[in-house]
Amino acid sequence: MNKRIDEILNSLADRTPKQVRTLRNQLNNRIKSFEDELSFGKKLSKISESHALFGLNLKDCKDLLLKTKQALRNVKQDKHDEDE
């Protein structure tokens, strides 16, 4: 697995739910950009080296999105358990 993905995954536990949702949205947008490039020949926008998703390809983004969604579900479950 990509070193960048490992860094992001390791930091998920330290992120707030809002930051995890933001990451999820960024991943969805990046995946859509990759798919538009493949389907319509639309040029993929460049992102800066400091961006969390810099250097990730379509497969990396999809894998990370699955793990991010799981982390969000875990946060929601933990919140629900605390409320009981």
Secondary structure by P-SEA (a helix, b strand, c coil): ccaaaaaaaaacccccaaaaaaaaaaaaaaaaaaaaaaacccbbbbbccccccccccaaaaaaaaaaaaaaaaaaaaaaaaaac
